[in-house]
Amino acid sequence: MQMQIAGYRLRSPGWDDDGTDNKPILVELTAKRWKGLMLIAYIFAVLSFLLLGWQLWSGIYQPLLEEGLKPETSPMAVMGETMSGFGGIIGFLFLGSAIALSAYARFMAWWRHG
């Protein structure tokens, strides 16, 4: 269906389409391997935050609730001891791996386009 207004031809969308036009189709081409690596990076990030939170709880808040506030201990010393414990070190390793793996997967997904 076509109409003319002031010398311009107007077309209604879909009326003259006979289905033979080759229109571009947008397809998501990012491969599943890059999405899988992103998922692993997110899991590492969540694990790192859980480990760091557990280490903070066991190093700072649990002793504070059990023993009370001791003015002779410095908060920065307690924080340093807490983050240098097993959970802190493993948490920071997981966080570094998550950041590196996420950056690699995003770059490769962009570079290869699937």
N, C-alpha and C positions, 0 to 999 in steps of 0.2 A: 504494500500500500504506500503510495507516494503522494505527496501534496506539494504544491508550489505556493510559496508566499513571497511576494515582492521579488520574484525572479530566483529564489533559492529553492532547491529541491530538498524536501524533508523526507526522511525515511523512518518508518516505525520499526523499532528493533524486533527481529524475529519473524516478521511477516514475509520477507523475501528470502529467508534462509532455507535453502533446499537440502542442507546437510552435506554439501560437497566441498564447502570451504575448509581449508586446512588452517585451523587456528592453533596458535601455540598453546601448549599445556604446561603449566608450572608444576614441576615434580620435585619433591624433596629428595636430593641425591646424596645426602650425607650417609655414609656407610654405617652399618650397625657396629663395626669394630670401634669407631670413634665415639659413638654413643655409649658403648659398653665401657670404654676407658673413662669417659666422663662420669658414668655411674660409679665406677670404682673410685674415682677421685672424690666424689661426694661422700661415699661410704668412709673413706679415709679421713675426710674432714670431720664428719660426725664423730667418728671414733676418737680423733684427736681432741675434740672439744669435751667429750665425755671423760677421757683420761685426765685432761687438765682440770676439769671441774672436780673430779674425784680427788685429785692430788691437792687442790685448794681446800676441799672440804676436810680431808684427813690431816692436812698440815696446819691449817689456820682455824677453821671454824669448830671442828670437833674438840680440839684441846681447849678452845675458848669456852665452849659450853660445859665441858667436864671439869676444868680446873679453875675457871674464872680468869679475869684480866690480870696479867702480871705486868706492872709498869717497868720492870727491869729489862724486858725484851724489846728490841727495836722492831717495828713493823717491817722495815725493809730487810732486816736479817731473816725474819721468819719467812718473808716472801721469797728471798733468795734460796733458803733451805728447801722450801716447798717446791720451787720450780727446778731445783737440781736433783730432786728425788727420782725414783724409778718412773713413776707415772708422768712426771713433767718431761723427762727426757724422751720417753717413748711418745708422748703426746706431741712434742715439738717435731719429732722425726716423722710422725704420721702427717702432721700439718704441712711440713715441707714437701713430703712426697705428694700430698694432695694438690698443692699448688703447682708443683712441677708437672705432674701427670695431667692436670687440667689444662695447663698452658700448652703442653705437647699435643694433647688430643684436639683442642680447639684450633691450633695452628695447622695440624695435619688435615683436619676436616675442611678447613678453608683452602688449603693448598691443593688437595686432591679433588675436592668437590664430589666426594662420594667414593 
